[in-house]
Amino acid sequence: MHFRTLELFCTIAEQRSFSKAAAAHDLTQSAVSQAMQHLEESVGVQLIDRSKRPLVLTAAGKTYLSGLRGVLRSYERLEQEVRSTSKQLSGQVTIGTIVSVGLSYMPEATDAFVRLHPEVNVKTEFGSNDRVFQMTTEGEVDFGLVSFPRSTKQLQFVLWQQEPMRLVCSADHPLAIQHEVSLTQLMRIDMIGFDRELQLRQEIDQCLSRAGIDINFRMEFDNADSMIRAIQANRGIGIVPEAAVRRETANGSLRVVACRELRMTRPLGIIFRRSGRLSRVASEFGSLLLGRPIESGKRNRSGSGKLTVDTATIDASDTSVVA
């Protein structure tokens, strides 16, 4: 089976059209149709349902696509490894990341990496925590940056950092003028929060509940960026990752509300497939993030994938639900 045919199948699956795939690969539509017919004959099953518009994959086609993406990524990494035997690092690294981490950490890390290795193309794919796990498992990305990292049958993780969570409010919120607040001042306060389906929100709820604090979440969002915009626009208050609000707290549009009784951190980690190995480019980028060789980190995983809480009223240091 020609390698180009496999790439063509992936393009058809993404575009859901023979004509669009033909244009993308500079082929005629007839050539694309014949290539897919030969592919299906080779594997012995129908992969594409041609009776529907736009085209859809059959159940067998979806299974084939899922495995094929990993094969193609492995081949790309092999090519990059061969090219990288020269002195200058080149090729592409694709990193999956949750939105808050991608916006907070990736721009600076990418700029630093490209300055060191100008021949490398760094590509970032954004998604929810579950989506980043999926992209990494299926080989769509070299590695993923997630919160509450965990190991699976296909993946392992390295704990990257414990990111502080901060209580922040808009400059017009009543608590903005106070130097410090107590936990009791948060009782039944209207707050803007993460969607209750997210693990981070569930962990925050449990921590507040153990402290006996009842919060009225009047708006909920599935990502930190939308939550921050809502806090600004609605004179609100919420608990968000520190790095996600650096710009806003620096320009004064948001204020950090000090609460010595409430100190939380969320775990951030780097996830990898257990099978195969990272390309040299991906390994170098991961090592830049970690500040140490990432391959040794993979073999010696340590740390916790839990929300860490250190409060005066909650005897719950590192006792939240396992990620």
VENDAVEN-V827411 format. One record per backbone hydrogen bond with DSSP energy under -1.0 kcal/mol. NH is the residue of the N-H (numbers start at 1). CO is the residue of the C=O. Records with the same first field share a line. If there is no record, write none. Layout:
BEGIN
NH->CO / CO
END
This chain:
BEGIN
6->2
7->3
8->4
9->5
10->6
11->7
12->8
13->9
14->10
15->11
16->12
21->17
22->18
23->19
24->20
25->21
27->22
32->28
33->29
34->30
35->31
36->32
37->33
38->34
39->35
40->36
41->37
42->38
43->39
44->40
49->56
55->16
56->49
58->47
62->58
63->59
64->60
65->61
66->62
67->63
68->64
69->65
71->67
72->68
73->69
74->70
75->71
76->72
77->73
78->74
79->75
80->76
81->77
82->78
83->79
84->80
85->82
86->83
91->119
93->121
95->123
96->143
97->125
98->145
102->98
103->99
104->100
105->101
106->101
109->105
110->106
111->107
112->108
113->109
114->110
115->111
116->112
117->113
120->117
121->91
123->93
125->95
127->97
132->128
133->129
134->130
135->131
136->132
137->133
138->134
140->135
141->135
142->94
144->271
145->96
146->269
148->267
152->155
156->272
158->270
160->268
161->268
163->266
165->264
166->240
168->238
169->255
170->236
171->253
173->170
176->173
178->175
181->258
186->183
187->184
188->214
189->186
191->216
192->237
193->219
195->221
198->195
202->198
203->199
204->200
205->201
206->202
207->203
208->204
209->205
210->206
211->207
212->209
213->208
216->189
218->191
221->193
227->223
228->224
229->225
230->226
231->227
232->228
233->229
234->230
236->231
238->168
240->166
242->164
245->242
249->245
250->246
251->247
253->248
254->248
255->169
257->167
262->259
265->308
266->163
268->161
269->146
270->158
271->144
272->156
274->154
283->279
284->280
285->281
286->282
287->283
288->284
289->285
290->286
291->287
297->293
298->294
299->295
300->296
308->265
310->263
316->314
319->316
END
